[in-house]
Amino acid sequence: MVANNGMVTPVVPVPNSVIVARFHALSDPLRLQVINLLREQELCVCELCEQLGVSQSKLSFHLKTLKEALLVQSRQEGRWIYYRLNPNQFKVLEEYLAQYRYFSSIATSHKGCD
């Protein structure tokens, strides 16, 4: 359960493979730069390439990873594809991490190895 503005809401279990894919998507510095740019506004591929100083083919690989992790969404307008963050999926990660915030120090039991 997660406290949300004084209310407690149940956390829907998310498969480990989904969590792993999302953390993997966030593990690359270029993908983090994309995420940071998209925090401000929706951008087309050409704008992202220009601001990041990378080729479209290199960026496409990283955008595909972010899309497969459901962290970004896209829409096509004419011949341009625009990307934006998918805030609901960041909320899923936030709720997953929040589970670890409330652990007290974990007791250790060291009996030694035989």
Steps between C-alpha positions, in 0.01 A plus 500: 500500500612852425400813690366762262394834648395335824318219319638149473468336161591141422801440278420285201775241465717562196689205352875509564568491124314831462695664782829366359417634151422844639815521709701375203348775286607756760852359532646669192627861518359590156158365589507701822577809292197421282284464812625834633423677172153349485426621855465847355294429189411262222773494234539354153790275409680776307485732803631227728784420257595866479495562875688179578744521211440142387395336175142394444600134471675507839209683662244263348659206682473680834147624435396143418636384836313778682179419311527127570535585870187716459684804637437708189212519256499618143258643253536566131409831347560501126848367445623588850486285810464682831603352835376575851538344843248249626455625859290200610795268448730722707238480772524119488876526557450751777254269675737206461786696658275637775465147636865515608474837669325359804730212589669537835851374534507137404616262770792292394547143598854388453559146611805454287557255224603144565 
